[in-house]
Amino acid sequence: MYNEIHMKFISKRSNIAIIRNACSALIVDGNPTITFLNELKTVISEAITNCIVHGYDNQEDKYIEMKVIVDDTKVTCEIQDFGKGIEDIAQAREPLFTTKKEEERSGLGFTIMEMFCDTFEVESKVNQGTKLHFSKNW
């Protein structure tokens, strides 16, 4: 079984549900468990929310790109924004770290994503954006 999709969408929170459902439909042939599906959807939601909130400061006219590849052993995703980037990736990955304290954010996004994935990588350049690579084995 092999399938893939490439998507480009604007940075509106309302698009998160659409993207989650598209990814669910893409992997249905792999007969995922409910737990697998829920964890993958959580990671996707967290990643896209980070793009919107942190990469683009909630601007709704920017673009996010996503690629999802499904094969016999895993689901692999790349999610990329072209926003302000992350100055210190190690610090951003620490539990409870947030750059949006005024919004009462818990800063657990990367922690949750990493917990639900088998591989998880972050690439970022200041003023150029951030790309997440992650995979989840069946």
Secondary structure, DSSP 8 states (H G I E B T S, - for coil): --EEEEEEEES-TTHHHHHHHHHHHHHGGG---HHHHHHHHHHHHHHHHHIIIIISTT-TT-EEEEEEEE-SSEEEEEEEE-SS--S-HHHHTSTT--S-GGGT----HHHHHHHH-SEEEEEEETTTEEEEEEEEE-
